[in-house]
């Protein structure tokens, strides 16, 4: 999914409403020239509606990796992987998961 700046801000606001206790760790962080690579782990509790699922109160863990290219102090390009399949399972959207 490609988002512009406003779309990204809206997406993150929706996450904050559904998972207000998000705690994200970045490890490792690797920089090479104008690119930064990060593996992240985000832990949170499902406290608001998300992806059509009412709050479950479940503690969840989501992981991913991104590489960002920076120019003039701004992110100009990003490559991202997020384990959305694991999130869908933890939300109960995949039978036999979660």
C-alpha positions, 0 to 999 in steps of 0.5 A: 500500500502506497500512502502520501504524507496525509494518508500515512498520518491517518493510518498511524492515528488509526493504529494509535486509537486501536492500540494506544499502548504501543511500545516499539523497539528498534533493533538493530539499526544499521546506517550506510550512507543515506540509507537506514535499515531497522528491524522493529518489534511493536507490542500492544493491546487491542483496545479499539476497533481495527480492521473491522474487529472490535477490541479483544483486549489481547496482547499482540506482537507485530514485527517488520523491517524497513529501509529508509533513504534520507535526503536533506533531513527527509525520508525520500523513499522507503522499503518496508516489510510488516508481518501483517499475516501475524497481526491478522491471526492475532486479531482472529481473522484467520481460523486456527490462529491467534 
